[in-house]
Amino acid sequence: MKKLGTVKNVIHDGTILLKALEISRPGTPVFDSRGGEIGKVARVFGPVSSPYISVRPKGHIDAFSMLNSTLYAGEYKPAHRKGVNKWQRKGKPQRK
């Protein structure tokens, strides 16, 4: 696992904000120092020189207890949808 960043703030809806050390893709699992899964990366934003990451927590966790702690990124595994053409839009039939 790679160091993802340090927890700087928690938003009222439970979203955790990190000061990023490493940039990760949305959907990457996030872990605490003990190896327990906290949630997934929701968004990367801010300036390129010092980006921030928002993490959507998994289940009910006490996000305020993680302030100033370091979180880690796991391996990104893209969701594979079988049988769907990448050009086909949701709800529209594919041309034949």
Summary of the structure (lengths in Angstrom):
residues: 96
radius of gyration: 16.1
end to end distance: 45.0
largest distance: 55.0
contacts: 231
relative contact order: 0.29
helix: 4%
strand: 38%
